[in-house]
């Protein structure tokens, strides 16, 4: 179990985690488990970063059915704190959703958004994402955010990989990572791709 401090730009900060927790531990009844942050572990005076509390345990006699996959989903998305690609202006943002269909050896574009001019925090129109080309609940697909240029050489802001199962969990911010910046000191992300509203089928 990991507990985070949520950031809209998807630079979610780890508060702490519980390592080695088992179902047997949980079933022993209500309890407080210490959250340990690996970066702070071993420091003088550090014991934990708080507690993860299980207050109540309820037995279920019926196994909840697995989530079903609809033909398509309507999504409302946004960008948050996108990196500037041009020194003298803000980002002219648009994004693409790409997936590799079963039996194919390359990514295809499933959706391309409109361009939102001059904004580091663009709010995009709702769009419909078909599920058949993705190929399943846990098959990864890619989101790429770009800075539009009139010469057609659009600059990659960053990209994120996720699954339909993750999307169906509800509103969240996914980090946009730029391959050219990975490994740089203090680099977390180039902004966030946000699912801002409930996902509807």
Backbone as CSV, one residue per row, in Angstrom:
resi,resn,N_x,N_y,N_z,CA_x,CA_y,CA_z,C_x,C_y,C_z
1,UNK,0.856,-1.174,0.000,0.000,0.000,0.000,0.896,1.229,0.000
2,UNK,0.612,2.168,-0.923,1.352,3.416,-1.000,0.386,4.587,-0.870
3,UNK,0.773,5.601,-0.120,-0.043,6.799,0.080,0.730,7.991,-0.468
4,UNK,0.023,8.802,-1.300,0.660,9.924,-1.983,-0.014,11.246,-1.623
5,UNK,0.735,12.323,-1.828,0.200,13.678,-1.818,-0.077,14.035,-3.273
6,UNK,-1.368,14.226,-3.633,-1.769,14.442,-5.022,-1.323,15.808,-5.516
7,UNK,-0.792,15.836,-6.747,-0.474,17.078,-7.441,-1.153,17.052,-8.795
8,UNK,-1.784,18.161,-9.191,-2.499,18.200,-10.460,-1.576,17.984,-11.651
9,UNK,-0.291,18.396,-11.522,0.643,18.203,-12.630,1.230,16.797,-12.637
10,UNK,0.686,15.916,-11.794,1.045,14.493,-11.724,2.397,14.237,-11.061
11,UNK,2.978,15.259,-10.449,4.188,15.021,-9.675,3.842,14.570,-8.274
12,UNK,3.050,13.501,-8.187,2.539,13.034,-6.900,3.704,12.639,-5.983
13,UNK,3.704,13.158,-4.769,4.787,12.898,-3.825,4.431,11.733,-2.909
14,UNK,5.325,10.763,-2.825,5.103,9.623,-1.939,5.214,10.056,-0.485
15,UNK,4.154,9.848,0.271,4.197,10.096,1.711,4.864,8.910,2.393
16,UNK,4.386,7.723,2.070,4.982,6.526,2.652,4.267,5.288,2.172
17,UNK,4.832,4.142,2.462,4.246,2.879,2.028,4.356,1.837,3.124
18,UNK,3.530,0.795,2.978,3.580,-0.363,3.873,4.137,-1.514,3.056
19,UNK,5.257,-2.064,3.497,5.908,-3.149,2.776,5.654,-4.470,3.509
20,UNK,5.277,-5.490,2.762,5.115,-6.817,3.350,3.778,-7.067,4.015
21,UNK,2.804,-6.180,3.772,1.482,-6.383,4.361,0.794,-7.574,3.694
22,UNK,0.193,-8.431,4.498,-0.494,-9.609,3.972,-1.976,-9.555,4.332
23,UNK,-2.769,-10.349,3.629,-4.191,-10.436,3.930,-4.404,-10.952,5.345
24,UNK,-3.508,-11.829,5.816,-3.611,-12.335,7.188,-3.480,-11.199,8.195
25,UNK,-2.540,-10.269,7.944,-2.380,-9.108,8.825,-3.669,-8.289,8.883
26,UNK,-4.271,-8.074,7.712,-5.486,-7.268,7.639,-6.629,-7.933,8.381
27,UNK,-6.749,-9.258,8.251,-7.872,-9.982,8.824,-7.806,-10.105,10.344
28,UNK,-6.688,-9.714,10.938,-6.585,-9.763,12.403,-7.413,-8.677,13.078
29,UNK,-7.929,-7.725,12.285,-8.819,-6.715,12.842,-8.288,-5.307,12.682
30,UNK,-9.080,-4.311,13.108,-8.672,-2.908,12.987,-7.286,-2.677,13.562
31,UNK,-6.488,-1.862,12.834,-5.103,-1.659,13.261,-4.542,-0.440,12.535
32,UNK,-3.449,0.103,13.059,-2.721,1.202,12.435,-1.361,0.683,11.961
33,UNK,-1.079,0.885,10.680,0.188,0.467,10.095,1.013,1.699,9.747
34,UNK,2.276,1.705,10.138,3.141,2.846,9.862,3.486,2.967,8.390
35,UNK,3.459,4.216,7.888,3.851,4.514,6.510,5.314,4.941,6.504
36,UNK,6.138,4.190,5.781,7.571,4.447,5.765,7.975,5.046,4.423
37,UNK,8.663,6.191,4.469,9.188,6.819,3.273,10.639,6.383,3.095
38,UNK,10.965,5.688,1.984,12.321,5.179,1.791,13.394,6.256,1.844
39,UNK,13.043,7.497,1.420,14.032,8.568,1.425,14.354,9.054,2.835
40,UNK,13.445,8.778,3.758,13.647,9.241,5.134,14.076,8.112,6.072
41,UNK,13.910,6.876,5.614,14.258,5.727,6.443,15.741,5.765,6.812
42,UNK,16.020,5.583,8.081,17.404,5.593,8.543,17.852,6.917,9.113
43,UNK,17.057,7.990,8.886,17.419,9.279,9.468,17.249,9.251,10.984
44,UNK,18.080,9.996,11.649,17.996,10.076,13.109,16.653,10.664,13.518
45,UNK,15.923,9.972,14.372,14.647,10.455,14.879,13.453,10.124,14.010
46,UNK,13.679,9.538,12.826,12.548,9.220,11.936,11.944,7.872,12.306
47,UNK,10.629,7.845,12.513,9.938,6.590,12.810,8.944,6.230,11.714
48,UNK,8.149,7.213,11.269,7.207,6.969,10.181,6.714,8.300,9.635
49,UNK,5.974,8.226,8.520,5.377,9.426,7.926,3.873,9.450,8.146
50,UNK,3.435,8.834,9.210,2.015,8.767,9.514,1.557,7.319,9.541
51,UNK,0.258,7.137,9.614,-0.302,5.785,9.726,-1.389,5.556,8.696
52,UNK,-1.476,4.319,8.220,-2.580,3.863,7.386,-3.490,3.063,8.302
53,UNK,-4.728,3.534,8.453,-5.623,2.991,9.468,-6.717,2.131,8.829
54,UNK,-6.828,0.895,9.264,-7.953,0.036,8.902,-8.924,0.058,10.072
55,UNK,-10.069,0.698,9.845,-11.051,0.868,10.914,-12.067,-0.261,10.986
56,UNK,-12.367,-0.850,9.828,-13.436,-1.839,9.805,-13.189,-2.835,8.686
57,UNK,-13.550,-4.081,8.925,-13.417,-5.137,7.929,-14.778,-5.814,7.785
58,UNK,-15.280,-5.866,6.557,-16.579,-6.478,6.300,-16.410,-7.644,5.339
59,UNK,-16.882,-8.811,5.737,-16.808,-9.982,4.874,-17.906,-9.918,3.814
60,UNK,-17.555,-10.316,2.594,-18.510,-10.374,1.494,-18.716,-11.832,1.101
61,UNK,-19.973,-12.232,1.007,-20.280,-13.602,0.613,-20.374,-13.774,-0.900
62,UNK,-20.426,-12.622,-1.609,-20.518,-12.650,-3.061,-19.330,-11.885,-3.635
63,UNK,-18.635,-12.497,-4.567,-17.497,-11.842,-5.203,-18.010,-10.787,-6.178
64,UNK,-17.562,-9.528,-6.044,-18.012,-8.496,-6.984,-17.639,-8.879,-8.408
65,UNK,-18.527,-8.648,-9.363,-18.216,-9.005,-10.751,-17.094,-8.134,-11.292
66,UNK,-16.282,-8.672,-12.186,-15.216,-7.864,-12.785,-15.811,-6.763,-13.646
67,UNK,-15.091,-5.648,-13.803,-15.614,-4.556,-14.649,-15.786,-5.021,-16.090
68,UNK,-16.870,-4.579,-16.710,-17.119,-4.943,-18.104,-16.597,-3.844,-19.021
69,UNK,-16.215,-4.240,-20.200,-15.643,-3.310,-21.159,-16.710,-2.859,-22.143
70,UNK,-16.978,-1.555,-22.171,-17.962,-1.007,-23.106,-17.331,-0.820,-24.481
71,UNK,-18.158,-0.548,-25.461,-17.684,-0.338,-26.834,-16.827,0.926,-26.918
72,UNK,-17.183,1.946,-26.129,-16.437,3.208,-26.140,-16.698,3.947,-24.835
73,UNK,-15.853,4.935,-24.548,-16.008,5.751,-23.340,-15.873,7.219,-23.715
74,UNK,-16.692,8.045,-23.067,-16.602,9.498,-23.250,-15.722,10.064,-22.141
75,UNK,-14.733,10.867,-22.513,-13.747,11.368,-21.566,-13.657,12.887,-21.619
76,UNK,-13.406,13.474,-20.473,-13.142,14.908,-20.357,-11.747,15.051,-19.766
77,UNK,-10.837,15.698,-20.507,-9.441,15.724,-20.098,-8.863,17.132,-20.160
78,UNK,-7.700,17.282,-19.528,-7.022,18.577,-19.482,-5.531,18.349,-19.332
79,UNK,-4.780,19.421,-19.530,-3.354,19.416,-19.227,-3.105,20.303,-18.025
80,UNK,-2.023,20.030,-17.309,-1.713,20.824,-16.119,-0.225,21.132,-16.055
81,UNK,0.088,22.416,-15.943,1.458,22.893,-15.774,2.378,22.323,-16.847
82,UNK,1.941,22.424,-18.108,2.745,21.898,-19.207,4.025,22.704,-19.388
83,UNK,5.101,22.019,-19.741,6.360,22.702,-20.034,6.186,23.634,-21.226
84,UNK,6.879,24.774,-21.173,6.939,25.668,-22.329,7.974,25.134,-23.315
85,UNK,7.589,25.070,-24.581,8.528,24.649,-25.621,9.099,25.842,-26.380
86,UNK,8.404,26.982,-26.310,8.873,28.206,-26.959,9.103,29.266,-25.884
87,UNK,10.257,29.895,-25.914,10.643,30.831,-24.861,9.728,32.034,-24.771
88,UNK,9.179,32.491,-25.921,8.429,33.743,-25.948,6.919,33.560,-25.864
89,UNK,6.439,32.331,-25.750,4.991,32.130,-25.697,4.661,30.889,-24.876
90,UNK,3.392,30.795,-24.494,2.931,29.616,-23.783,2.658,28.495,-24.786
91,UNK,2.228,27.357,-24.280,2.056,26.184,-25.126,0.742,26.237,-25.903
92,UNK,0.809,25.874,-27.185,-0.379,25.643,-28.005,-0.611,24.133,-28.012
93,UNK,-1.373,23.673,-27.045,-1.389,22.240,-26.721,-2.451,21.455,-27.492
94,UNK,-2.060,20.248,-27.891,-3.015,19.239,-28.337,-2.455,17.876,-27.952
95,UNK,-3.313,16.868,-27.915,-2.836,15.539,-27.546,-3.373,14.489,-28.501
96,UNK,-2.692,13.368,-28.514,-3.109,12.208,-29.288,-3.186,10.991,-28.374
97,UNK,-4.117,10.091,-28.675,-4.210,8.794,-28.014,-3.807,7.743,-29.040
98,UNK,-2.828,6.918,-28.702,-2.311,5.911,-29.613,-2.351,4.532,-28.969
99,UNK,-2.590,3.514,-29.775,-2.616,2.142,-29.284,-2.087,1.215,-30.359
100,UNK,-1.648,0.043,-29.921,-1.172,-0.987,-30.841,-2.189,-2.121,-30.863
101,UNK,-3.038,-2.179,-31.897,-4.069,-3.210,-31.946,-3.457,-4.606,-31.956
102,UNK,-4.223,-5.584,-31.470,-3.768,-6.964,-31.498,-3.442,-7.373,-32.925
103,UNK,-2.293,-7.990,-33.109,-1.871,-8.420,-34.428,-1.105,-7.380,-35.200
104,UNK,-1.018,-6.154,-34.686,-0.286,-5.090,-35.362,1.070,-4.908,-34.694
105,UNK,2.040,-4.416,-35.474,3.378,-4.188,-34.912,3.698,-2.703,-34.771
106,UNK,2.672,-1.852,-34.887,2.923,-0.429,-34.734,1.735,0.271,-34.083
107,UNK,2.019,1.442,-33.508,0.977,2.246,-32.891,0.140,2.932,-33.957
108,UNK,-1.169,3.034,-33.702,-2.050,3.807,-34.571,-2.688,4.911,-33.727
109,UNK,-3.057,5.999,-34.366,-3.686,7.115,-33.667,-5.189,6.888,-33.596
110,UNK,-5.711,6.825,-32.370,-7.147,6.625,-32.158,-7.889,7.954,-32.053
111,UNK,-7.185,8.979,-31.592,-7.844,10.280,-31.410,-6.790,11.377,-31.414
112,UNK,-7.152,12.515,-32.007,-6.333,13.726,-31.934,-7.230,14.876,-31.508
113,UNK,-6.832,15.597,-30.478,-7.658,16.670,-29.920,-7.549,17.943,-30.745
114,UNK,-8.397,18.896,-30.407,-8.259,20.250,-30.931,-7.040,20.918,-30.284
115,UNK,-6.591,22.027,-30.852,-5.461,22.786,-30.311,-5.984,23.882,-29.393
116,UNK,-5.461,23.930,-28.176,-5.786,25.002,-27.227,-4.599,25.955,-27.202
117,UNK,-4.820,27.176,-27.680,-3.723,28.129,-27.847,-3.338,28.805,-26.534
118,UNK,-2.020,28.975,-26.381,-1.458,29.875,-25.370,-1.896,29.523,-23.944
119,UNK,-1.716,28.271,-23.552,-2.127,27.859,-22.207,-1.249,26.722,-21.702
120,UNK,-0.821,26.856,-20.454,-0.094,25.761,-19.801,-1.053,24.807,-19.094
121,UNK,-2.327,25.200,-19.034,-3.341,24.380,-18.356,-4.580,24.254,-19.250
122,UNK,-4.424,23.639,-20.417,-5.539,23.579,-21.374,-6.670,22.660,-20.923
123,UNK,-7.897,23.077,-21.209,-9.089,22.252,-20.957,-9.645,21.828,-22.316
124,UNK,-9.639,20.528,-22.566,-10.035,20.019,-23.878,-11.507,19.619,-23.913
125,UNK,-12.060,19.584,-25.115,-13.432,19.135,-25.303,-13.544,17.641,-25.000
126,UNK,-14.755,17.228,-24.614,-14.999,15.804,-24.426,-14.735,15.056,-25.731
127,UNK,-14.293,13.817,-25.599,-14.096,13.004,-26.788,-14.472,11.555,-26.474
128,UNK,-14.673,10.789,-27.525,-15.067,9.383,-27.371,-13.880,8.498,-27.741
129,UNK,-13.529,7.596,-26.830,-12.414,6.684,-27.036,-12.959,5.281,-27.292
130,UNK,-12.780,4.737,-28.512,-13.216,3.364,-28.785,-12.279,2.365,-28.102
131,UNK,-12.827,1.249,-27.656,-12.013,0.295,-26.902,-11.485,-0.868,-27.739
132,UNK,-12.156,-1.207,-28.836,-11.746,-2.373,-29.630,-10.298,-2.285,-30.115
133,UNK,-9.840,-1.117,-30.642,-8.444,-1.057,-31.115,-7.415,-1.193,-29.992
134,UNK,-7.822,-0.888,-28.751,-6.884,-0.995,-27.633,-6.633,-2.459,-27.297
135,UNK,-7.690,-3.279,-27.342,-7.494,-4.719,-27.213,-7.665,-5.302,-25.833
136,UNK,-8.206,-4.549,-24.887,-8.457,-5.144,-23.582,-8.288,-4.175,-22.438
137,UNK,-8.790,-4.571,-21.283,-8.790,-3.725,-20.101,-7.376,-3.393,-19.612
138,UNK,-6.458,-4.332,-19.764,-5.114,-4.148,-19.205,-4.037,-4.001,-20.272
139,UNK,-4.442,-3.793,-21.517,-3.469,-3.576,-22.581,-3.103,-2.090,-22.622
140,UNK,-1.825,-1.763,-22.523,-1.447,-0.345,-22.421,-1.672,0.429,-23.717
141,UNK,-1.999,1.709,-23.547,-2.027,2.641,-24.664,-1.290,3.911,-24.249
142,UNK,-1.041,4.780,-25.221,-0.152,5.923,-25.003,-0.893,7.229,-25.239
143,UNK,-0.611,8.208,-24.381,-1.100,9.579,-24.553,0.117,10.467,-24.799
144,UNK,0.082,11.240,-25.872,1.181,12.161,-26.174,0.648,13.580,-26.268
145,UNK,1.290,14.471,-25.541,0.928,15.889,-25.557,1.973,16.643,-26.380
146,UNK,1.484,17.533,-27.271,2.368,18.286,-28.160,2.133,19.788,-28.019
147,UNK,3.157,20.531,-28.419,3.039,21.972,-28.625,2.940,22.189,-30.130
148,UNK,1.786,22.685,-30.577,1.516,22.861,-32.012,2.393,23.939,-32.615
149,UNK,2.912,23.672,-33.818,3.670,24.667,-34.581,3.103,24.739,-35.985
150,UNK,3.005,25.947,-36.543,2.386,26.116,-37.852,3.193,25.475,-38.981
151,UNK,4.495,25.198,-38.729,5.299,24.545,-39.765,5.131,23.026,-39.745
152,UNK,4.275,22.545,-38.836,4.000,21.113,-38.770,4.998,20.306,-37.962
153,UNK,6.043,20.943,-37.477,7.039,20.238,-36.657,6.666,20.410,-35.190
154,UNK,5.606,19.746,-34.790,5.060,19.892,-33.446,6.021,19.286,-32.420
155,UNK,6.239,20.019,-31.337,7.197,19.595,-30.315,6.510,18.717,-29.270
156,UNK,7.127,17.587,-28.976,6.597,16.710,-27.935,6.803,17.339,-26.566
157,UNK,5.707,17.543,-25.834,5.810,17.995,-24.446,6.150,16.800,-23.564
158,UNK,5.381,15.739,-23.711,5.633,14.527,-22.944,4.594,13.486,-23.257
159,UNK,4.798,12.287,-22.757,3.869,11.195,-23.004,3.678,10.366,-21.749
160,UNK,2.558,9.654,-21.725,2.235,8.807,-20.584,1.604,7.522,-21.094
161,UNK,1.891,6.426,-20.412,1.302,5.136,-20.769,0.358,4.700,-19.662
162,UNK,-0.825,4.241,-20.036,-1.804,3.820,-19.049,-2.663,2.707,-19.633
163,UNK,-3.704,2.316,-18.917,-4.621,1.272,-19.377,-6.059,1.727,-19.152
164,UNK,-6.984,1.042,-19.793,-8.397,1.348,-19.576,-8.788,1.095,-18.125
165,UNK,-8.209,0.100,-17.503,-8.532,-0.175,-16.096,-8.190,1.024,-15.228
166,UNK,-7.033,1.643,-15.485,-6.647,2.844,-14.743,-7.632,3.978,-15.004
167,UNK,-7.988,4.191,-16.265,-8.912,5.262,-16.609,-10.257,5.090,-15.913
168,UNK,-10.724,3.854,-15.803,-12.037,3.603,-15.229,-12.077,3.823,-13.721
169,UNK,-10.923,4.002,-13.102,-10.899,4.291,-11.665,-11.370,5.706,-11.365
170,UNK,-11.467,6.565,-12.396,-12.010,7.909,-12.178,-10.969,8.994,-12.349
171,UNK,-11.318,10.232,-11.988,-10.436,11.379,-12.193,-9.048,11.170,-11.598
172,UNK,-8.019,11.538,-12.389,-6.640,11.373,-11.931,-5.734,12.167,-12.853
173,UNK,-4.489,12.390,-12.424,-3.484,13.069,-13.238,-2.321,12.123,-13.513
174,UNK,-1.995,11.980,-14.791,-0.919,11.091,-15.212,0.291,11.917,-15.632
175,UNK,1.507,11.543,-15.187,2.685,12.344,-15.548,3.025,12.229,-17.020
176,UNK,3.342,13.363,-17.643,3.809,13.412,-19.016,5.332,13.471,-18.996
177,UNK,5.961,12.427,-19.506,7.417,12.321,-19.447,8.004,12.539,-20.839
178,UNK,9.023,13.379,-20.895,9.717,13.642,-22.155,10.983,12.785,-22.186
179,UNK,11.101,11.866,-23.171,12.268,10.965,-23.217,13.603,11.697,-23.210
180,UNK,13.646,12.906,-23.783,14.912,13.645,-23.848,15.320,14.210,-22.486
181,UNK,14.385,14.230,-21.534,14.687,14.797,-20.218,14.811,13.735,-19.127
182,UNK,14.419,12.491,-19.448,14.525,11.424,-18.456,15.980,11.279,-18.014
183,UNK,16.163,11.153,-16.722,17.513,11.014,-16.194,18.144,12.318,-15.772
184,UNK,17.550,13.449,-16.182,18.074,14.746,-15.746,17.836,14.936,-14.252
185,UNK,18.759,15.583,-13.597,18.630,15.847,-12.162,17.379,16.684,-11.888
186,UNK,16.621,16.292,-10.888,15.421,17.006,-10.425,14.266,16.990,-11.426
187,UNK,14.342,16.160,-12.478,13.243,16.085,-13.440,12.193,15.101,-12.952
188,UNK,10.960,15.573,-12.795,9.844,14.721,-12.404,8.930,14.451,-13.589
189,UNK,8.509,15.513,-14.251,7.616,15.371,-15.398,7.585,16.683,-16.169
190,UNK,6.931,16.653,-17.332,6.742,17.862,-18.141,5.308,18.364,-18.054
191,UNK,4.652,18.018,-16.957,3.266,18.390,-16.747,2.415,17.169,-16.535
192,UNK,1.117,17.388,-16.435,0.201,16.284,-16.183,-0.896,16.208,-17.225
193,UNK,-1.334,14.988,-17.517,-2.523,14.757,-18.337,-3.624,14.346,-17.375
194,UNK,-4.683,15.135,-17.304,-5.699,14.964,-16.272,-7.010,14.432,-16.865
195,UNK,-7.505,13.367,-16.284,-8.894,12.958,-16.523,-9.712,13.710,-15.497
196,UNK,-10.448,14.719,-15.945,-11.050,15.679,-15.017,-12.486,15.369,-14.637
197,UNK,-13.130,14.486,-15.390,-14.521,14.163,-15.086,-14.742,12.671,-15.090
198,UNK,-15.903,12.229,-14.636,-16.183,10.807,-14.625,-16.156,10.215,-16.026
199,UNK,-15.689,8.986,-16.115,-15.651,8.286,-17.383,-17.017,7.632,-17.607
200,UNK,-17.663,7.931,-18.730,-18.976,7.371,-19.008,-18.919,6.544,-20.284
201,UNK,-19.705,5.458,-20.309,-19.715,4.575,-21.472,-20.822,4.971,-22.428
